[in-house]
Amino acid sequence: MVKLSNPIGVSSVDINITDKETGKAVDTFPFTVQSSWDYIHFDDVEFKEPGKYKVSCLKKDGTVVASGEVEITSK
């Protein structure tokens, strides 16, 4: 989920997942959005393994819209 102070201004973004330990990209999920949206919820983002990750929302030109860290634990 991303809450912005201004509309996103683009029609597509990528959610990029990077392994915090290795710094390597694990997965990228493309999403279609509305340029007027300032609140976006992303469904179907999957973490395949437990670990600590940096998750970033990127415009197609590489501009970082938002990023944060998440820890996935095993059941």
Secondary structure, 3 states (H helix, E strand, C coil): CEECCCCCCCCEEEEEEEECCCCCEEEEEEEECCCCCCEECCCCCCCCCCEEEEEEEEECCCCEEEEEEEEECCC
